[in-house]
Amino acid sequence: MDDRLRELLNRGREHYLAREYDRAERCLSELAREQLAYADVYDMLGVIYHQQGRLIDAETAFKEALRINPAYTEAALNLAVTLNDLGKYRDAKEIYERAMAASKNSPRHLDPFAKGKIANMHADVGAAYHAVGLFEDAVREYERALALCPKFVDIRTKLGATFREMGNIVAAVREFERVKTENPRFAGGRLHLGLSYYAQGRRQEAAAEWQQVLEMAPDNKSAQMYLAMVRQSPQPIGALRTRTQDGAIVEDGQLGDGQVTTVDLTPAAVEEMPAAESGPPPGTPRLIPTDTQVTQSYVAQDLAEDLPAAPQATDLPGGGSKPE
């Protein structure tokens, strides 16, 4: 998903949560035209259409949500209510009973939105550990986040930075190179990769990373500073000295796989990155749940004891159901 679509998705969810349905519909409808395969987009559209009295459109939207995620219980319940309002009582009852059976008997599956929400929670815990110097605990939480969402480059960048602070430059480089592969235009990752190359004595490669950042963002102050540092330093390429935990000196960036080292990067400002450049790439959505009652609905006599009152947004909008 590109930055424009991420921004639309983020704004659509925010407007929906604030019950600004006209604004939410404009964002979500554009995402639907792009055929974005997020079940919660169609469920939210369905709820909006139902609230507007556009029952046929609501039925279509809920069915699309279920096509993307057949285990999306909330969308199934919303579809059952909509079918009931359309007078399709037999279909409504069938959908409702099927949804209840699936909810009780099927294993829980997390959709991308729910995974992202939980991944961000792990990342927040990792940041808290990092802030008090518990780097190993921070690494554990960042890795849990990435197990759910391996393409969250901002979290992977934090993991790499933590490895570097622990002195494990090899692991840091591995993570930053993966960030570069996932999103080569993410300036924060390229800056960190250059710093880690520099720590290994790979000064030409470090300079190349920072030059690439300047080509993407000519006003990037960090890249300008780091390039000036390399140009002004008299130290020859490959001569940066690092020290292993047992005190041995390593020359010319010859670090073994997984070898833990410490390195004194000079000037000291090299470790200081502006927060705006080390954070997530522009347009990265902050994932938020929705749980909004929308409208009142009347059900047929044979469903009155079972069906929910109206379409309602899910706690896990991508299709997960509430834990029992």
FIKEKOL-46708 format. One line per field, with one value per residue: residue in one letter; x, z, y of N, C-alpha, C in turn. Coordinates in steps of 0.1 Angstrom, whole numbers. Atoms other than C-alpha are relative to their C-alpha. Layout:
N
nudren: c(A,...)
n_xx: c(X,...)
n_zz: c(Z,...)
n_yy: c(Y,...)
ca_xx: c(X,...)
ca_zz: c(Z,...)
ca_yy: c(Y,...)
c_xx: c(X,...)
c_zz: c(Z,...)
c_yy: c(Y,...)
end
This chain:
324
nudren: c(M,D,D,R,L,R,E,L,L,N,R,G,R,E,H,Y,L,A,R,E,Y,D,R,A,E,R,C,L,S,E,L,A,R,E,Q,L,A,Y,A,D,V,Y,D,M,L,G,V,I,Y,H,Q,Q,G,R,L,I,D,A,E,T,A,F,K,E,A,L,R,I,N,P,A,Y,T,E,A,A,L,N,L,A,V,T,L,N,D,L,G,K,Y,R,D,A,K,E,I,Y,E,R,A,M,A,A,S,K,N,S,P,R,H,L,D,P,F,A,K,G,K,I,A,N,M,H,A,D,V,G,A,A,Y,H,A,V,G,L,F,E,D,A,V,R,E,Y,E,R,A,L,A,L,C,P,K,F,V,D,I,R,T,K,L,G,A,T,F,R,E,M,G,N,I,V,A,A,V,R,E,F,E,R,V,K,T,E,N,P,R,F,A,G,G,R,L,H,L,G,L,S,Y,Y,A,Q,G,R,R,Q,E,A,A,A,E,W,Q,Q,V,L,E,M,A,P,D,N,K,S,A,Q,M,Y,L,A,M,V,R,Q,S,P,Q,P,I,G,A,L,R,T,R,T,Q,D,G,A,I,V,E,D,G,Q,L,G,D,G,Q,V,T,T,V,D,L,T,P,A,A,V,E,E,M,P,A,A,E,S,G,P,P,P,G,T,P,R,L,I,P,T,D,T,Q,V,T,Q,S,Y,V,A,Q,D,L,A,E,D,L,P,A,A,P,Q,A,T,D,L,P,G,G,G,S,K,P,E)
n_xx: c(8,-8,2,13,10,-1,6,15,5,-1,10,13,3,2,14,10,1,6,13,1,2,-2,-14,-5,4,-8,-13,2,4,-11,-8,7,-2,-13,1,-9,6,2,13,7,4,14,9,3,8,14,7,3,11,12,4,6,11,-4,-1,-6,-14,-5,-1,-11,-12,-2,-3,-14,-8,0,-8,-14,-3,13,1,3,13,8,6,11,12,6,7,12,9,4,9,13,6,4,11,-6,-1,-7,-14,-5,-1,-11,-13,-3,-3,-13,-10,-1,-8,-14,-6,-2,-7,-12,-10,-1,-10,-2,-2,-11,3,-1,-14,-7,3,-7,-14,-3,-1,-13,-10,0,-6,-14,-5,0,-12,-11,-2,-7,-12,2,0,4,14,5,-1,11,13,0,0,14,8,-4,5,13,0,-15,-3,0,-14,-3,-3,-13,-10,-3,-7,-14,-6,-3,-12,-12,-3,-5,-13,0,1,4,15,6,-1,10,14,1,0,13,9,-3,6,15,5,-13,2,2,-12,-5,-7,-13,-9,-5,-9,-12,-7,-5,-11,-11,-5,-7,-11,4,3,5,14,7,2,9,13,4,2,14,10,0,7,14,4,-13,-1,-2,-11,-8,-8,-10,-10,-8,-9,-11,-9,-8,-9,-10,-8,-13,-1,2,11,-2,-10,7,-3,10,-5,9,3,-11,-11,-8,2,3,-4,5,14,0,8,6,15,5,-10,4,-11,3,-6,1,3,-3,3,10,14,4,11,12,8,12,11,8,-7,-1,13,6,1,12,12,2,11,1,11,10,12,13,11,10,14,3,14,10,5,11,-3,12,4,-7,-14,-1,-7,-13,-8,-4,9,-4,-14,-9,-14,-7,-12,-12,7,-4,7,0,12,-3,-2,11)
n_zz: c(0,0,-10,2,-4,-15,-5,2,-9,-13,-1,0,-13,-10,2,-4,-15,-5,6,11,10,13,2,0,13,11,-1,1,13,9,-2,7,14,2,-3,-12,-6,-14,-2,-9,9,5,-11,-4,10,-2,-11,4,10,-8,-7,10,6,13,-5,10,0,-13,2,8,-8,-10,6,4,-12,-3,11,-3,-13,-4,-14,-5,-6,-1,13,2,-8,7,12,-4,-3,12,7,-7,4,14,0,3,-14,0,2,-12,-11,4,-3,-15,-6,5,-7,-13,0,3,-11,-11,4,8,-7,2,9,-1,12,-1,-9,-14,-2,-1,-13,-10,2,-5,-14,-3,3,-11,-12,4,-2,-15,-4,5,-7,-13,2,1,14,4,-1,11,12,0,3,14,8,-1,9,13,3,5,11,4,9,-7,0,-11,-12,3,-2,-14,-3,4,-8,-13,2,1,-13,-8,5,10,13,11,0,3,14,6,-1,8,14,3,2,13,10,-1,3,3,-1,-14,-3,-13,1,7,-9,-10,7,2,-13,-3,9,-5,-12,5,8,14,1,13,0,-9,8,11,-5,-4,13,5,-7,5,13,-3,-9,0,-12,-12,-8,-5,11,3,-11,0,11,-4,-9,8,8,-8,-8,7,-1,13,0,-5,-11,-12,-9,-9,-10,-4,-14,-8,1,13,10,14,10,14,1,1,-11,2,0,-14,-9,-7,-1,-3,9,-4,12,-2,-13,-8,6,10,-5,-2,12,-3,-1,12,10,-5,-2,12,12,1,4,-7,-9,-14,0,-11,1,0,-7,1,3,11,3,-7,10,-5,5,1,-12,-3,-3,-10,-12,3,8,-6,3,12,4,-10,3,-8,-8,8,12,12,1,-12,-8,-14,-7,-9)
n_yy: c(-12,-12,-10,-6,9,0,-13,2,10,-6,-10,6,6,-11,-6,10,1,-13,0,-10,10,-6,-1,14,6,-5,7,15,3,-1,13,11,-1,6,15,3,12,-1,4,-10,-11,3,1,-14,-5,6,-6,-13,1,4,-12,-9,6,6,14,8,-3,6,15,2,-3,10,12,-2,1,14,7,-2,7,7,2,-13,2,-13,-3,10,-5,-12,4,6,-11,-7,9,0,-12,1,10,13,6,13,-3,-6,11,9,-7,-2,13,4,-9,5,12,-2,-7,9,12,-3,-7,-15,-4,-15,-7,-9,-12,5,3,-13,-5,7,-2,-13,2,6,-10,-10,6,0,-14,-3,7,-7,-13,2,7,14,2,14,1,-8,9,10,-5,-4,13,4,-9,3,13,-3,-9,-1,-11,-13,-4,-8,9,7,-10,-1,12,-2,-10,6,9,-8,-5,11,3,11,-7,9,1,-13,-2,9,-5,-12,4,4,-12,-5,8,-1,-13,-7,-15,-3,-7,4,12,-1,-7,10,9,-6,0,13,2,-8,7,11,-4,0,-14,-3,5,-10,-13,2,0,-14,-7,4,-8,-14,0,1,-12,-9,-8,9,-5,10,5,-10,0,13,0,-9,8,9,-8,-7,10,5,14,7,9,13,0,-2,11,4,9,10,1,5,-10,1,-11,5,-10,1,4,15,5,13,0,0,-5,-12,-9,-14,-9,-14,-8,-14,-7,6,-3,10,8,-8,-2,-7,10,0,8,14,6,8,-7,-8,7,13,-2,4,9,-3,8,-7,7,-11,3,-9,-2,9,9,8,13,9,7,12,-3,-11,4,4,-10,-13,-11,-8,1,-6,3,10,-4,2,-3,7,13,8,-1,-2,13,4)
ca_xx: c(0,14,15,-16,-37,-24,-34,-69,-73,-61,-84,-114,-111,-107,-138,-157,-148,-158,-191,-183,-199,-199,-162,-155,-175,-155,-122,-135,-152,-120,-102,-130,-125,-88,-100,-80,-85,-93,-124,-131,-132,-163,-178,-176,-190,-219,-227,-226,-249,-273,-274,-283,-310,-291,-298,-289,-255,-251,-258,-232,-206,-211,-209,-176,-162,-171,-156,-123,-125,-152,-145,-155,-183,-194,-198,-219,-242,-245,-254,-280,-296,-296,-311,-338,-345,-348,-374,-350,-358,-347,-314,-309,-315,-291,-263,-268,-268,-237,-219,-227,-214,-182,-177,-180,-162,-135,-101,-95,-77,-63,-68,-41,-57,-59,-23,-11,-28,-12,22,21,14,44,65,53,63,97,102,94,121,145,140,152,181,166,177,173,137,132,145,121,91,102,107,72,58,77,65,30,38,73,69,66,98,96,96,124,144,140,151,182,190,187,211,236,233,239,271,259,267,263,227,220,232,211,179,187,194,161,144,161,148,112,111,142,127,124,150,153,163,189,204,207,222,248,257,261,282,304,307,320,346,326,329,323,291,280,285,266,236,236,240,209,190,200,189,155,154,181,173,179,201,213,225,243,260,271,285,305,318,331,347,364,377,414,408,413,385,382,404,376,386,361,366,350,336,368,389,403,407,390,404,389,353,362,334,323,286,269,301,293,314,316,325,331,314,328,316,292,263,264,241,216,189,160,128,110,137,138,101,77,76,50,15,20,-14,-19,-42,-74,-103,-139,-170,-198,-235,-250,-287,-319,-332,-364,-362,-388,-406,-387,-353,-362,-346,-314,-303,-284,-303,-283,-251,-222,-185,-162,-136,-111,-122,-104,-126,-117,-144,-146,-131,-157)
ca_zz: c(0,-9,13,-3,4,40,46,32,53,84,78,70,102,122,107,112,149,153,135,107,82,52,55,63,32,9,21,23,-11,-28,-11,-24,-59,-55,-45,-12,4,39,52,78,49,35,69,78,44,50,83,68,39,64,84,52,43,13,22,-11,-11,26,16,-11,12,39,15,1,37,42,8,20,55,59,96,101,126,130,92,91,119,101,69,87,101,67,50,76,69,32,41,33,66,56,43,74,97,77,78,115,124,102,119,153,145,130,160,184,164,143,155,159,130,132,102,92,111,143,138,133,165,186,169,178,214,215,200,227,254,236,236,274,280,258,277,309,293,293,258,257,268,242,215,226,223,189,176,188,169,138,140,135,110,94,70,97,89,117,143,125,126,163,166,146,166,198,185,177,212,226,205,181,149,127,138,135,99,91,103,86,53,55,61,30,10,23,19,1,4,42,52,88,79,54,79,105,79,71,108,112,81,95,128,108,90,58,52,15,19,48,26,-2,20,33,-3,-13,15,3,-32,-18,7,-1,32,55,82,96,62,56,90,86,51,64,92,67,45,73,91,82,91,61,49,67,96,122,153,173,204,212,246,256,247,213,187,153,123,89,98,100,124,127,123,156,171,197,197,211,190,197,169,165,167,195,176,152,175,177,151,150,161,129,109,131,133,109,73,63,61,83,100,137,141,161,169,163,183,172,174,142,138,151,133,136,132,121,148,144,148,175,203,184,160,172,171,143,123,147,142,155,182,158,126,101,109,143,168,205,228,248)
ca_yy: c(0,34,65,80,49,47,83,76,45,64,93,71,52,84,100,68,66,103,95,119,95,118,124,87,76,98,82,46,48,58,28,5,18,9,-26,-25,-59,-47,-63,-35,-9,-26,-33,4,13,-11,4,39,28,11,43,63,38,25,-12,-27,-10,-21,-57,-55,-40,-65,-94,-80,-78,-115,-125,-110,-125,-152,-154,-117,-123,-86,-82,-114,-101,-67,-85,-106,-74,-58,-88,-88,-52,-60,-87,-115,-133,-168,-155,-134,-164,-186,-160,-154,-191,-197,-167,-181,-215,-202,-180,-209,-236,-219,-208,-171,-155,-119,-97,-72,-43,-63,-76,-40,-29,-56,-51,-14,-24,-46,-18,6,-19,-23,15,16,-11,7,40,24,6,-29,-36,-74,-70,-42,-66,-93,-70,-55,-91,-100,-70,-79,-115,-101,-74,-80,-51,-24,-7,18,-10,-28,4,6,-30,-23,8,-12,-39,-11,4,-31,-32,-59,-41,-71,-76,-39,-39,-70,-53,-20,-37,-54,-21,-8,-37,-33,5,21,56,54,80,70,35,46,71,43,19,44,48,11,8,36,17,-12,9,8,45,46,25,48,79,63,57,93,106,86,103,137,128,120,149,176,194,164,179,146,133,166,164,127,133,163,141,116,142,160,129,121,85,62,41,8,19,24,4,-16,-37,-70,-79,-97,-66,-77,-50,-56,-37,-29,-38,-76,-85,-121,-131,-122,-108,-82,-51,-16,14,51,70,105,132,124,139,110,91,119,117,142,124,133,114,83,78,59,69,96,84,53,49,48,18,25,3,12,3,25,19,33,28,11,-19,-40,-78,-104,-123,-155,-137,-112,-132,-138,-110,-79,-46,-30,-31,-23,-19,-45,-42,-56,-39,-61,-91,-104,-111,-102,-128,-147)
c_xx: c(9,-4,-14,-11,0,-6,-15,-6,0,-11,-14,-3,-2,-13,-11,-2,-6,-14,-2,-2,2,15,6,-4,8,14,-2,-5,11,9,-7,2,14,1,10,-7,1,-14,-7,-4,-15,-10,-4,-9,-15,-8,-4,-12,-13,-6,-7,-12,2,2,6,15,6,2,13,13,3,5,15,10,2,7,15,4,-13,-2,-4,-14,-9,-6,-11,-13,-6,-7,-13,-11,-5,-9,-14,-8,-5,-12,5,2,7,15,7,2,12,13,3,4,14,11,2,8,14,7,4,10,14,11,0,11,0,1,11,-1,2,15,8,-2,8,15,4,1,13,11,0,6,15,6,1,13,12,3,7,12,-1,0,-4,-15,-7,1,-11,-13,0,-1,-14,-9,3,-5,-15,0,15,3,-1,14,4,4,13,12,4,7,15,8,3,12,13,4,5,14,0,-2,-5,-15,-7,0,-10,-14,-1,0,-13,-10,2,-7,-15,-4,13,-1,-3,13,6,8,13,10,6,9,13,8,6,11,13,6,8,13,-3,-4,-6,-15,-9,-3,-10,-14,-5,-2,-13,-11,-1,-6,-15,-5,12,2,2,13,9,9,11,11,9,10,12,10,10,11,11,9,12,1,-2,-11,4,8,-7,2,-12,6,-11,-2,12,12,8,-4,-4,2,-8,-14,-1,-7,-6,-15,-4,10,-5,12,-5,8,-3,-2,3,-4,-12,-14,-4,-11,-13,-7,-13,-12,-8,6,2,-13,-5,0,-13,-11,-2,-12,2,-13,-9,-12,-13,-11,-11,-14,-5,-15,-9,-5,-11,1,-14,-2,8,15,1,8,15,9,3,-9,3,14,9,14,6,11,13,-5,4,-7,1,-12,5,3,-11,5)
c_zz: c(0,10,-1,6,15,6,-1,10,15,3,0,13,11,-1,4,15,5,-5,-10,-13,-14,-4,-1,-13,-11,-1,-3,-14,-10,2,-6,-15,-3,3,11,7,15,3,8,-9,-4,11,4,-11,1,11,-3,-10,8,7,-9,-6,-13,3,-10,-1,13,-2,-8,7,10,-6,-5,12,3,-11,4,13,4,15,7,6,0,-14,-3,8,-6,-12,4,4,-13,-9,6,-3,-14,-1,-4,13,0,-2,12,11,-3,2,14,6,-5,7,14,1,-3,12,11,-4,-7,9,-3,-10,0,-14,1,9,14,3,2,14,11,-2,6,15,5,-2,11,13,-2,3,15,6,-4,8,13,-1,1,-14,-5,0,-11,-13,-1,-5,-15,-9,0,-10,-14,-5,-5,-13,-5,-9,7,2,11,12,-3,2,15,5,-4,9,14,0,0,14,9,-5,-10,-13,-11,-1,-4,-16,-7,0,-9,-15,-4,-1,-13,-11,0,-4,-3,2,15,5,13,0,-7,8,10,-6,-2,13,4,-9,5,12,-4,-8,-15,-4,-13,-1,8,-8,-11,5,3,-13,-6,7,-5,-14,1,7,1,13,12,7,5,-11,-4,10,-1,-12,3,9,-7,-8,8,8,-8,0,-13,0,5,13,14,10,9,10,4,15,8,-2,-12,-9,-14,-10,-13,-1,-1,12,-4,1,15,10,6,3,6,-9,4,-13,3,-12,7,-6,-10,5,2,-13,4,0,-12,-10,4,2,-12,-12,-1,-4,7,10,14,1,12,-2,-1,6,1,-4,-10,-1,7,-11,6,-7,-1,13,3,3,12,12,-3,-6,8,-5,-13,-4,10,-3,10,8,-7,-15,-13,-1,12,8,15,7,10,14)
c_yy: c(12,10,6,-9,-1,12,-1,-9,6,10,-6,-6,10,7,-9,-1,13,2,11,-9,5,0,-14,-7,4,-8,-15,-4,0,-13,-12,0,-5,-15,-4,-11,1,-2,11,12,-2,-2,14,7,-5,6,14,0,-4,12,10,-6,-6,-15,-9,2,-6,-15,-3,2,-11,-14,0,-2,-15,-8,2,-8,-7,-2,13,0,13,3,-10,4,12,-4,-7,11,7,-8,-1,12,1,-10,-13,-8,-13,2,5,-10,-9,7,1,-13,-5,8,-5,-13,2,7,-10,-11,3,6,14,3,16,5,10,12,-4,-3,13,6,-6,2,13,0,-6,10,10,-6,0,13,3,-7,7,13,-2,-9,-15,-5,-14,-1,8,-8,-10,6,5,-13,-6,8,-4,-14,1,8,2,11,14,5,9,-8,-7,9,1,-12,1,10,-6,-10,9,5,-11,-4,-11,6,-8,-2,13,1,-10,6,12,-3,-6,11,7,-8,2,14,9,15,4,6,-4,-13,1,8,-10,-10,6,1,-13,-4,8,-7,-12,4,1,14,4,-4,9,13,-2,0,14,9,-3,8,14,1,-1,12,9,8,-8,4,-11,-6,10,-1,-13,0,10,-6,-9,7,7,-9,-4,-15,-7,-10,-14,-1,2,-12,-3,-10,-10,-1,-5,9,0,11,-7,11,-2,-6,-15,-6,-14,0,-1,5,13,9,13,9,14,8,14,8,-7,2,-10,-9,7,2,8,-10,-2,-9,-14,-7,-8,9,8,-8,-13,2,-4,-8,3,-9,8,-9,9,-5,10,3,-10,-9,-9,-14,-7,-7,-12,2,10,-3,-2,11,12,11,7,-3,8,-3,-9,5,-2,1,-8,-13,-9,1,2,-13,-3,-1)
end
